Amino acid sequence: MNIVAPTPDFSGVEFATSADGMPVARIDDLVLAMVTSHSGFAFLASAVAVRRPLAELTRADFFGHDGRVANEAEFRMRVAETAGHKHDLAKLNRVQTRMSASTPWGGSQMAVVYAEGVVAHSTAGHGGFHLSSDRNAKVHPLLRKDTLWYEEDCEWAIVAISFPDLFTDCERSMAEKTIRNTWPDVWEKIHGCSLAEGESWAKDRRAFDQRHASDYVVTSAIFSDKNPGMTEVVAVVAGDRGAGDRKAWDNERRFLVPSDEYARRGRFGFVIDPDRHAEYHGPSSFLGWRSRGIGS
């Protein structure tokens, strides 16, 4: 299956360039900016109730870190998603209130009633949805829980795809992505098709682990202060990572990898190529390895 991105809708959005050169956009009383960090990556920041012209704004007007963006095109896509979310949210009849409730994460401090039988609770440390028995019975059997509680990190997505009319387009899109990334096997059974590479984090990670089960994969890395331009890494056989700390410790090896090559590592880790990355036995830049009497 190939996931097709929707065409962005920029209605009601004002775009401009800030006084210090940042792409910025205004959606009602919310202003978003694409901020470039000192490390060179860009991320989304926001400002609320800033009335000045966009061209007069600077980095000092913005706060927060709402995730990285690869380029200005992705920034504009995020702006469109936010605008659509705000527009859809205004049509929903969610009610924020306080209610006495004991949740799996502690006492409820704030609740949002999405509809009868669908309530989101926030606590001091976590939160999630509570469904009535009738609502829970409508959840797909492959995703339904025995309890009536669905935590806010991943399981909220089960609630969203079960009752899509209670959520915005943006939330439904995020929920579908969360299901694919977290429970790919269930997603495939429900939809009757297979997810391609790149469409599910969990499925891709499983494939990576299977493909490199016998390879050394880096677990920690540090710029080498003994070998300029190189990164000293510690690696273990990937298949041993779930076999217990003792076995992984016994199989740890150190290697030197060119720093520019290590910087291009994949999202699941850097795989050692024994034909190009020689095992390293010299003085270590890792304090932990020095404490083992290796390097000084």
Summary of the structure (lengths in Angstrom):
residues: 296
radius of gyration: 24.1
end to end distance: 53.0
largest distance: 65.7
contacts: 812
relative contact order: 0.07
helix: 30%
strand: 27%
